[in-house]
Amino acid sequence: MRLAAFAHGGVIRSGVVDGDVLLPFPPGATVLDVIRAGSVPETGPAVPLAEVRLLPPVEPPTVRDFVAFEEHVEGVRRSVDNTAGVPDAWYDAPTFYFGNPYAMIGAHDDVPMPPGCQALDFELEVAAVIGREGADLTPEQARDHIYGYTVFNDWSARDLQSREMRVGLGPCKGKDSATTLGPWLVTADELEPYRDGDGFLRLALTAEVNGEVVGRDLLSNMGWRFEDLVAYASRGARVRPGDVLGSGTCGNGGCLAELWGLRGRQDPPPLRPGDTVTLTVEGIGTVSNTVVPGAAPRPIPRARPRPRTRPGE
């Protein structure tokens, strides 16, 4: 089953995708409501997909973005500081950072350039969406807590990200402006036939810029299964319905920065207004977003030198 959120006739609705039409839920019922309830309400008259604007299928309470592809780590590391290989710590556990749940955009929405960015990049990922609350899950238990999957494009301002991460924390404004979710949420049962002998989802991934293929990979090249990611996220914490967990960027051209690291130069060049990025995931669907001009950054003063006075002085 495929569940979508959409705008039609000035009204925001959710429903089931059936071929080239949408079967809407009752007014006010969202995909997240359906996930929490564990059942699908009766649907209304069909609406042609061609007549709607697809929205992110869920408004996630939280977003965790992992870095589960070894090849991506290797390429981007070389791009950032010309260091070869993958850090040993990467193999110990599936690292993630928390993303901005308010920055979700739909499958065909325009993407404004982040303020001050001169090196915009895409990232081809797949995200799991949580269907049941849980904590301290084993990977085996975690499989039953995944409701479905969607395409995830983690738009990245590489120049902003590179500078801010020198402070020693994770990315902030370099990842804060937009994340594409869509085109819909595919329930986990639909993708079970794609599992390989090791339990990984063997889905073909393709990235295009302006109609030219720049990346191809398999989702099964992840270092961990989604069940492992969910289990780790739930360690000492809770995952709840609607939470989004990104796979991290695939290898072999899943983003431009990886190619820059491999080639030693910005080839292909960073994204500019007018460029269209199209990402396709076998079994799920396609998202295609066009970059447009963004706002100029509002100036923020540099930090003042640290005061040396102490209490009582």
C-alpha positions as CSV (number, residue, x, y, z in Angstrom):
1,M,0.0,0.0,0.0
2,R,1.1,3.5,-0.8
3,L,0.0,6.5,1.4
4,A,0.4,10.1,0.3
5,A,-0.3,13.6,1.5
6,F,-1.4,16.1,-1.1
7,A,-2.9,19.5,-1.9
8,H,-5.9,19.6,-4.2
9,G,-8.3,22.5,-4.8
10,G,-6.7,24.5,-2.0
11,V,-7.3,21.7,0.5
12,I,-4.7,19.4,2.1
13,R,-5.7,15.8,2.3
14,S,-4.2,12.3,2.7
15,G,-5.1,9.1,1.0
16,V,-4.1,5.8,-0.7
17,V,-2.3,5.8,-4.0
18,D,-4.0,3.5,-6.5
19,G,-2.4,3.5,-9.9
20,D,-2.7,7.0,-11.3
21,V,-5.3,8.2,-8.8
22,L,-5.6,9.0,-5.1
23,L,-8.3,7.7,-2.8
24,P,-8.6,10.4,-0.1
25,F,-9.2,9.7,3.6
26,P,-11.9,11.6,5.4
27,P,-11.1,15.3,5.9
28,G,-8.6,15.8,8.7
29,A,-7.2,12.3,8.6
30,T,-3.5,12.3,8.0
31,V,-1.0,9.5,7.1
32,L,0.4,9.8,10.6
33,D,-3.1,9.2,12.0
34,V,-3.3,6.0,9.9
35,I,0.1,4.9,11.2
36,R,-0.9,5.4,14.8
37,A,-4.2,3.7,14.4
38,G,-2.8,0.8,12.5
39,S,-5.8,0.8,10.1
40,V,-6.9,2.6,7.0
41,P,-10.3,4.5,7.1
42,E,-12.8,4.4,4.3
43,T,-11.8,6.4,1.3
44,G,-13.7,8.9,-0.9
45,P,-14.0,9.4,-4.7
46,A,-10.8,9.1,-6.7
47,V,-8.6,12.2,-7.4
48,P,-6.2,12.1,-10.4
49,L,-2.6,12.2,-9.3
50,A,-1.9,14.6,-12.2
51,E,-4.1,17.2,-10.5
52,V,-2.5,17.3,-7.1
53,R,0.6,18.6,-5.5
54,L,2.3,15.9,-3.5
55,L,3.4,16.9,0.0
56,P,5.7,15.0,2.4
57,P,3.8,11.9,3.3
58,V,4.4,12.5,7.0
59,E,5.2,15.5,9.2
60,P,7.8,13.6,11.3
61,P,8.2,14.3,15.1
62,T,11.9,13.6,14.8
63,V,14.4,13.0,11.9
64,R,17.5,10.9,12.4
65,D,19.9,10.7,9.4
66,F,22.4,7.9,9.5
67,V,25.6,7.4,7.5
68,A,25.3,3.7,6.6
69,F,27.1,3.5,3.3
70,E,30.9,2.9,3.6
71,E,31.6,4.1,0.0
72,H,29.9,7.4,0.7
73,V,32.0,8.0,3.9
74,E,35.2,7.2,2.0
75,G,34.5,9.6,-0.9
76,V,33.2,12.5,1.2
77,R,36.1,12.2,3.6
78,R,38.5,12.6,0.7
79,S,36.5,15.6,-0.5
80,V,36.6,17.4,2.8
81,D,40.2,16.9,4.0
82,N,41.8,14.6,1.4
83,T,42.0,11.8,3.9
84,A,41.8,8.3,2.5
85,G,39.8,5.4,4.0
86,V,37.0,5.2,6.5
87,P,37.4,5.9,10.3
88,D,37.6,2.8,12.4
89,A,34.8,4.2,14.6
90,W,32.4,4.1,11.6
91,Y,32.3,0.3,11.9
92,D,31.5,0.2,15.6
93,A,27.9,1.6,15.4
94,P,25.6,3.3,12.9
95,T,26.2,7.0,13.5
96,F,23.5,9.6,12.9
97,Y,22.6,13.3,13.5
98,F,19.2,14.8,14.2
99,G,17.7,16.7,11.2
100,N,15.1,19.4,11.0
101,P,11.6,18.0,11.1
102,Y,10.2,21.4,9.9
103,A,12.3,21.4,6.7
104,M,10.4,18.6,4.9
105,I,9.4,19.4,1.3
106,G,7.3,17.5,-1.3
107,A,8.3,15.3,-4.2
108,H,8.2,18.1,-6.8
109,D,8.6,21.3,-4.7
110,D,11.2,23.9,-5.6
111,V,14.3,24.1,-3.4
112,P,15.6,27.6,-2.6
113,M,19.4,28.0,-2.3
114,P,20.2,28.2,1.4
115,P,21.3,31.7,2.5
116,G,25.0,32.2,1.8
117,C,25.5,28.8,0.1
118,Q,27.7,28.5,-2.9
119,A,28.1,24.7,-3.0
120,L,24.6,23.1,-2.9
121,D,24.5,19.3,-3.1
122,F,21.8,16.5,-3.0
123,E,22.0,13.2,-1.2
124,L,20.2,10.1,-2.4
125,E,18.8,8.2,0.5
126,V,15.9,6.0,1.6
127,A,14.1,6.6,4.9
128,A,12.3,4.2,7.2
129,V,9.2,5.5,9.0
130,I,8.4,4.2,12.5
131,G,4.9,2.6,13.0
132,R,5.0,1.5,16.7
133,E,6.6,3.0,19.8
134,G,9.5,1.1,21.3
135,A,12.6,1.4,23.3
136,D,15.8,-0.7,23.7
137,L,14.7,-2.9,20.8
138,T,16.7,-5.7,19.3
139,P,17.1,-5.7,15.5
140,E,14.6,-8.6,15.3
141,Q,12.1,-6.6,17.3
142,A,12.8,-3.4,15.4
143,R,11.6,-4.9,12.0
144,D,8.0,-4.9,13.4
145,H,8.3,-1.3,14.3
146,I,9.0,-0.1,10.8
147,Y,5.8,1.0,9.0
148,G,7.2,1.8,5.6
149,Y,9.7,3.5,3.5
150,T,10.1,6.7,1.4
151,V,12.7,8.5,-0.7
152,F,14.8,10.9,1.3
153,N,16.9,13.7,-0.3
154,D,19.1,15.4,2.3
155,W,19.9,18.7,0.6
156,S,23.3,19.9,1.8
157,A,25.1,23.2,1.7
158,R,28.6,21.8,1.5
159,D,30.5,25.0,2.0
160,L,28.5,26.0,5.1
161,Q,28.7,22.4,6.4
162,S,32.4,22.2,6.0
163,R,33.1,25.4,7.9
164,E,30.7,24.8,10.8
165,M,31.9,21.2,11.4
166,R,35.4,22.5,12.2
167,V,33.9,23.4,15.6
168,G,33.7,19.7,16.4
169,L,30.0,19.1,16.4
170,G,27.7,17.8,13.7
171,P,26.2,19.8,10.8
172,C,23.7,22.5,11.5
173,K,22.9,25.2,8.9
174,G,24.6,23.0,6.3
175,K,21.6,20.6,6.6
176,D,18.9,22.9,7.9
177,S,17.1,24.2,4.8
178,A,15.3,21.4,3.0
179,T,14.8,17.6,3.0
180,T,12.7,16.0,0.3
181,L,10.3,13.2,1.5
182,G,8.2,11.3,-1.1
183,P,6.7,10.8,-3.4
184,W,4.7,8.7,-0.9
185,L,5.1,6.2,1.9
186,V,5.3,2.5,0.8
187,T,4.3,0.1,3.5
188,A,7.0,-2.4,4.6
189,D,5.1,-5.5,3.3
190,E,5.4,-4.2,-0.3
191,L,9.2,-4.3,-0.1
192,E,9.6,-7.7,1.5
193,P,10.1,-9.4,-1.8
194,Y,13.2,-7.3,-2.4
195,R,15.1,-8.7,0.6
196,D,18.3,-10.5,-0.2
197,G,19.8,-13.5,1.7
198,D,21.3,-11.3,4.3
199,G,18.0,-9.4,5.0
200,F,19.0,-6.2,3.2
201,L,16.5,-4.5,0.8
202,R,18.0,-4.9,-2.7
203,L,16.6,-1.8,-4.3
204,A,18.2,0.0,-7.3
205,L,19.0,3.7,-6.7
206,T,19.5,6.3,-9.4
207,A,20.4,10.0,-9.2
208,E,20.1,12.4,-12.1
209,V,21.0,16.1,-12.5
210,N,19.3,17.8,-15.4
211,G,18.5,14.4,-17.0
212,E,22.0,13.1,-16.8
213,V,22.7,10.1,-14.6
214,V,25.4,10.9,-12.1
215,G,24.9,8.0,-9.6
216,R,23.7,4.4,-9.3
217,D,23.8,2.1,-6.4
218,L,22.0,-0.6,-4.5
219,L,20.3,0.0,-1.1
220,S,21.7,-3.5,-0.1
221,N,25.2,-1.9,0.0
222,M,24.3,-0.4,3.3
223,G,26.6,-1.5,6.2
224,W,23.6,-2.1,8.4
225,R,20.0,-3.1,7.8
226,F,17.2,-0.6,8.7
227,E,16.3,-2.9,11.6
228,D,19.8,-2.3,13.0
229,L,19.4,1.5,12.6
230,V,16.1,1.5,14.4
231,A,17.5,-0.7,17.2
232,Y,20.4,1.6,17.7
233,A,18.2,4.7,17.6
234,S,16.0,3.1,20.4
235,R,19.0,2.3,22.6
236,G,18.3,4.2,25.9
237,A,15.6,6.2,24.0
238,R,12.2,5.8,22.4
239,V,11.2,5.7,18.8
240,R,7.6,6.7,18.1
241,P,5.1,6.6,15.2
242,G,6.1,8.9,12.4
243,D,9.8,9.2,13.3
244,V,11.9,9.2,10.2
245,L,15.3,7.4,10.0
246,G,17.4,8.1,6.9
247,S,19.8,5.5,5.5
248,G,22.5,8.0,4.8
249,T,23.7,8.7,1.3
250,C,24.4,5.8,-1.1
251,G,27.7,5.3,-2.8
252,N,28.8,5.6,-6.4
253,G,27.5,9.1,-7.0
254,G,24.8,9.3,-4.4
255,C,25.9,12.9,-3.9
256,L,28.2,15.3,-5.7
257,A,30.7,15.6,-2.8
258,E,31.6,12.0,-3.1
259,L,32.4,12.5,-6.8
260,W,34.4,15.6,-5.9
261,G,36.5,13.6,-3.5
262,L,37.1,10.8,-6.0
263,R,38.0,13.2,-8.9
264,G,39.9,15.8,-6.9
265,R,37.8,18.7,-8.3
266,Q,34.2,19.9,-8.2
267,D,33.0,17.8,-11.2
268,P,30.1,17.9,-11.7
269,P,29.8,21.4,-10.4
270,P,27.7,22.4,-7.3
271,L,24.0,22.9,-7.9
272,R,22.8,26.2,-9.1
273,P,19.3,27.8,-9.6
274,G,17.6,26.1,-12.6
275,D,19.2,22.7,-11.9
276,T,16.8,19.8,-11.4
277,V,17.7,16.8,-9.3
278,T,15.7,13.5,-9.9
279,L,16.1,10.6,-7.6
280,T,14.5,7.2,-8.2
281,V,14.3,4.2,-5.8
282,E,13.1,0.9,-7.1
283,G,9.9,-0.2,-5.5
284,I,9.2,3.2,-4.0
285,G,9.2,5.9,-6.7
286,T,10.7,9.1,-8.0
287,V,11.2,12.7,-6.6
288,S,12.3,15.6,-8.7
289,N,13.1,19.0,-7.4
290,T,14.4,22.2,-9.1
291,V,16.8,24.6,-7.4
292,V,15.6,28.2,-7.3
293,P,17.2,31.4,-5.9
294,G,17.0,31.8,-2.1
295,A,17.2,34.6,0.4
296,A,20.3,36.5,1.2
297,P,21.7,35.8,4.6
298,R,20.9,38.2,7.4
299,P,24.2,39.3,9.0
300,I,25.2,37.9,12.4
301,P,28.1,39.4,14.3
302,R,31.2,37.4,15.0
303,A,31.7,36.2,18.5
304,R,33.4,38.6,20.9
305,P,36.7,37.5,22.5
306,R,36.1,35.5,25.6
307,P,35.7,37.6,28.7
308,R,38.2,36.8,31.4
309,T,36.4,38.1,34.4
310,R,35.0,35.7,37.1
311,P,32.3,36.0,39.7
312,G,33.4,38.2,42.6
313,E,35.9,40.2,40.5
